[in-house]
Each structure stands twice: as structure tokens, then as C-alpha cells.
Amino acid sequence: MYREKASRSYHWIVFVMSSIVIELPFTLITALIYWFLWYFPAGLQTDPTHAGYALLCYWLFSIFTVSLGYLIAAWMPNLNASLMANGFFFMFVNTFAGTLTARE
């Protein structure tokens, strides 16, 4: 992003909007594939409201994780630091979301 800003090839809003337009269909496709492989084999409720809500929640979580990845990549000075920080932040998010904590 800094290289494009220095060359003044396009405004940062164009970069952000193009990232959003490109990422939304891809996150929807991957969320839909994962949802099909996860929701019905788990034997969860099959009525449209529950199934659609689960799909929407997983799609929003996918968008969140992609956005967090973009944030960390923009925040870190190089690729190695970004890769190390991604693992830490995603572990942090999953721990406090309750998915990795024990029941008792």
C-alpha cells in the first residue's frame, strides 16, 4: 500500500473498496463450502432460520478474520513479523471467543 501511495497510482479508498468487493464473494463461497461440510453432518436443526443464521454468523466471522489479517499485514513492518502476529492474534481471538476453552 505504501508503494502505491508513493507512486500516486490510485487513492487508498480505491484500494480498500476493491479489496472489499473482491473478498466478499470469496469469503461467501468458502463459508458456504465449510458450512455444508459442517452444519448438516453435525445434525443441527435444518429449518431455514437456524441454518441461515449459522451460515450468516460463519460468513461474518470469515469476513472478520480476513479483515484482521489485512489489519495485521498493514500494521507489521515485514512479512515474517506479520506471519508471527497473525498466529498470536487468531489464537487470542479464538481463546476469548470460547471455542478453545474447556467446559469445566
C-alpha positions as CSV (number, residue, x, y, z in Angstrom):
1,M,0.0,0.0,0.0
2,Y,2.9,2.4,0.7
3,R,4.4,1.8,-2.7
4,E,1.1,2.7,-4.4
5,K,0.7,5.7,-2.2
6,A,4.2,7.0,-3.1
7,S,3.6,6.4,-6.8
8,R,0.2,8.1,-6.6
9,S,-1.3,5.5,-8.9
10,Y,-4.6,5.4,-7.1
11,H,-6.2,6.6,-3.9
12,W,-6.3,4.5,-0.8
13,I,-10.1,4.4,-0.8
14,V,-9.9,2.6,-4.2
15,F,-7.6,0.0,-2.7
16,V,-9.9,-0.6,0.3
17,M,-13.1,-0.7,-1.8
18,S,-11.6,-3.1,-4.3
19,S,-10.4,-5.4,-1.5
20,I,-14.0,-5.4,-0.1
21,V,-15.6,-6.1,-3.5
22,I,-13.1,-8.9,-4.2
23,E,-13.1,-10.6,-0.8
24,L,-16.9,-10.7,-0.1
25,P,-17.7,-13.3,-2.9
26,F,-14.7,-15.4,-2.0
27,T,-15.5,-15.4,1.7
28,L,-19.1,-16.3,0.9
29,I,-18.0,-19.2,-1.3
30,T,-15.6,-20.6,1.3
31,A,-18.0,-20.1,4.2
32,L,-20.7,-21.9,2.2
33,I,-18.5,-24.8,1.5
34,Y,-17.4,-25.1,5.1
35,W,-21.0,-24.6,6.3
36,F,-22.2,-27.5,4.1
37,L,-19.4,-29.7,5.3
38,W,-20.0,-28.8,9.0
39,Y,-23.7,-27.9,9.6
40,F,-25.6,-30.9,8.3
41,P,-23.2,-33.7,9.3
42,A,-23.3,-32.3,12.8
43,G,-27.1,-33.0,12.9
44,L,-28.1,-29.4,13.7
45,Q,-31.6,-28.0,13.1
46,T,-32.5,-28.0,9.4
47,D,-35.1,-25.3,9.4
48,P,-34.1,-22.3,7.3
49,T,-33.9,-19.7,10.1
50,H,-31.4,-21.6,12.2
51,A,-29.4,-22.9,9.2
52,G,-29.3,-19.4,7.6
53,Y,-28.4,-17.8,10.9
54,A,-25.5,-20.2,11.3
55,L,-24.3,-19.5,7.7
56,L,-24.6,-15.7,8.3
57,C,-22.6,-16.0,11.5
58,Y,-19.9,-18.1,9.9
59,W,-19.7,-15.7,6.9
60,L,-19.4,-12.7,9.2
61,F,-16.6,-14.5,11.1
62,S,-14.8,-15.2,7.8
63,I,-15.0,-11.5,6.9
64,F,-13.7,-10.6,10.3
65,T,-10.7,-13.0,10.0
66,V,-9.8,-11.7,6.6
67,S,-10.1,-8.1,7.8
68,L,-8.0,-8.9,10.8
69,G,-5.4,-10.4,8.5
70,Y,-5.4,-7.2,6.4
71,L,-5.0,-5.1,9.6
72,I,-2.1,-7.1,10.9
73,A,-0.4,-7.2,7.4
74,A,-0.7,-3.4,7.2
75,W,0.5,-2.9,10.8
76,M,3.6,-5.1,10.8
77,P,6.8,-3.9,9.2
78,N,7.6,-7.1,7.2
79,L,6.2,-10.5,6.1
80,N,7.8,-12.5,8.9
81,A,6.5,-10.3,11.6
82,S,3.1,-10.3,10.1
83,L,3.0,-14.2,10.0
84,M,4.1,-14.4,13.6
85,A,1.5,-11.8,14.7
86,N,-1.3,-13.5,12.8
87,G,-0.9,-16.7,14.7
88,F,-0.9,-14.9,18.0
89,F,-3.9,-12.7,17.3
90,F,-6.0,-15.6,15.9
91,M,-5.2,-17.7,18.9
92,F,-6.1,-14.7,21.1
93,V,-9.5,-14.3,19.3
94,N,-10.4,-18.0,19.4
95,T,-9.4,-18.3,23.1
96,F,-11.7,-15.4,24.2
97,A,-14.5,-16.5,21.8
98,G,-14.9,-19.6,23.9
99,T,-14.1,-22.1,21.2
100,L,-10.8,-23.3,22.7
101,T,-11.8,-23.2,26.4
102,A,-12.8,-26.2,28.4
103,R,-16.4,-26.6,29.6
104,E,-15.4,-27.1,33.2
